[in-house]
Amino acid sequence: MGEVLATMIADITQQGLSVSPEQEARLAELAALQADRAPVLGLSKYDTETQVLAQAISPITSVLRLAPPHSHSWAEVGAGAGALGLALAILLPKAHVTLFDRRKRSTVFIDMLTHRISADNCCVVQADLPDDAAAVGGKFKVVLARAVAPPNCAAAICRSICEPNGQIILLHHADDVSRDGPAAGLARITSIPTAVAGLVATAYQCNC
């Protein structure tokens, strides 16, 4: 685990973000909790801390590279076990991160983790987007999703809670690209590889 975590933190610091020893310890604790409990609940297949860091959390370095600087309002759609969104909350203490999932077992698990790792800037909401978008109570500067649907469909779901001129970042397989172009109201910015083989991060501007 130590080598994977060190590589990830080195990449983050190269982007101009500082990571304190306390934040590093909380990331390690998050990985341990995820490995121990998420597979039992059917929320993840990663049952070692190294797998959690390498497969579930490491794409965060590409997400941070694409996101507008000083973004203070984040959301993750289809958060699952919450590894990525909670890692964001740890690394961006001045931002607020809201995690969405339609499954109660997911939101209950994430809520428990937010207390265990003291992620006071993070909350979890049980919602089935885009149907429940009107009840969310606000929109977000950056909306993130990983493999919740094909890219165009996932982008449309994320658009329902993205503020005008906000940004959507999708994590998806490199060969999973729609021939129809981005959903209405979205402009594709760029795609970059992630630390996970075959997984890319694609950014869209929300023009609606």
Residue, then its C-alpha position, 0 to 999 in steps of 0.5 A: m500500500g505504501e508505494v501506491l499511496a506515495t506515488m499518488i501523493a507525489d502526483i498530487t503535490q506536483q499539481g500544486l496541492s499540499v498533502s499533510p501527514e494527517q491527510e495521508a493517514r486519513l487516506a490510508e484509514l479510508a483504504a483500510l475501511q473500504a477493503d475491510r467492509a465494502p466487499v462484504l456489502g457488495l459495494s466493491k470488489y477490492d478487498t485489500e488496501t492496495q487494491v482500493l488505492a490503486q483501482a478506486i482512489s488513484p484516478i483522483t489525480s487525473v480528476l484534480r488535473l482536469a478540475p477548475p482550480h479552487s472549485h469549492s462545490w463538488a458532487e459524485v454521482g453513483a458514489g458506490a462505496g464512496a472511496l473517490g468522493l471521500a478521498l476528494a473530501i480529505l484532499l480538498p478540506k476547503a471544498h464541500v463534497t456531496l455524494f449521491d447514490r440511489r441505494k440505501r446500503s451505499t448511503v448508509f455505508i458512506d455516512m458511517l465512513t464520513h464520521r470514521i474519517s472525520a470528513d466534516n466537509c462531506c455529505v451523502v444523499q440517497a437520490d435517483l438522478p436525474d429524476d430526483a434532481a429537483a429535490v437536491g436543493g442546489k447545483f454543483k461546480v464540478v460533478l464527477a461520475r465513474a462508470v454509472a452509464p455509457p458516457n453520453c448517458a452519464a453526462a446527461i445524468c450529471r448535467s441535471i445537477c451541474e451549475p451553468n458553466g460548471q464542469i463534468i468529469l467522467l471516468h470511463h473505459a478508453d474504448d467506451v466512446s459514443r459516436d453521437g458526440p456529447a449530450a445537449g448543453l455539453a461541450r467536450i474539453t479533453s480526455i486524459p489517462t488515469a493511473v488505472a490501465g484502460l481508464v480515462a477521465t473526460a471533462y465536459q463544460c456545462n453550457c446549459 
